[in-house]
Amino acid sequence: MNPDARLLRSDAIKLGLTAHDKTDALTQAGALLVEIGAATDAYAAAIHERETSISTYIGEGVAIPHGTNESREHIERAALGFLQYPHGVDWDGETVYACIPIASKSEEHVDILSTLAQVLMDPTKASQLREASTIEDVLSLLSPTTTKE
């Protein structure tokens, strides 16, 4: 597969970040999608709007911010990002260590979210994801596998 065609590319993975609060983390998430050419500033703003209607915290220290359905027109290409906050970010009483922003007009992201769910159900892998020290570690954990074990 062409590395540029992947939904989660190495240039979309940022480790060792800090955020003052959830709003700051959401701003960073939207900015990352804009930076990698996946979305416009309007989509980045819609990430905040979405969060006011429903929390994107999914458990195990992970949030998956994304825009509203109406903001999908501002997506340039399907992509995911990965922002790691080693010291955690307060997310309405929960602590987020990994923020995975999503830009998707349809179901392109489902395989990675399925892989993410599998990782989060395994406490060891969930810990490895939260504490990843290299971009390769993140890619390895979140790359959908096409073979059955």
HELIX and SHEET records of a PDB file:
HELIX    1   1 PRO A    3  ALA A    5  5                                   3    
HELIX    2   2 LYS A   22  GLU A   35  1                                  14    
HELIX    3   3 ASP A   41  SER A   53  1                                  13    
HELIX    4   4 ASN A   69  HIS A   74  5                                   6    
HELIX    5   5 VAL A  110  MET A  121  1                                  12    
HELIX    6   6 PRO A  123  ARG A  130  1                                   8    
HELIX    7   7 ILE A  135  LEU A  142  1                                   8    
SHEET    1   A 5 LEU A   8  LYS A  14  0                                        
SHEET    2   A 5 ALA A  79  TRP A  91  1                                        
SHEET    3   A 5 GLU A  94  CYS A  99 -1                                        
SHEET    4   A 5 VAL A  62  ALA A  63  1                                        
SHEET    5   A 5 TYR A  57  GLY A  59 -1                                        
SHEET    1   B 3 LEU A   8  LYS A  14  0                                        
SHEET    2   B 3 ALA A  79  TRP A  91  1                                        
SHEET    3   B 3 ILE A 102  ALA A 103 -1                                        
END                                                                             
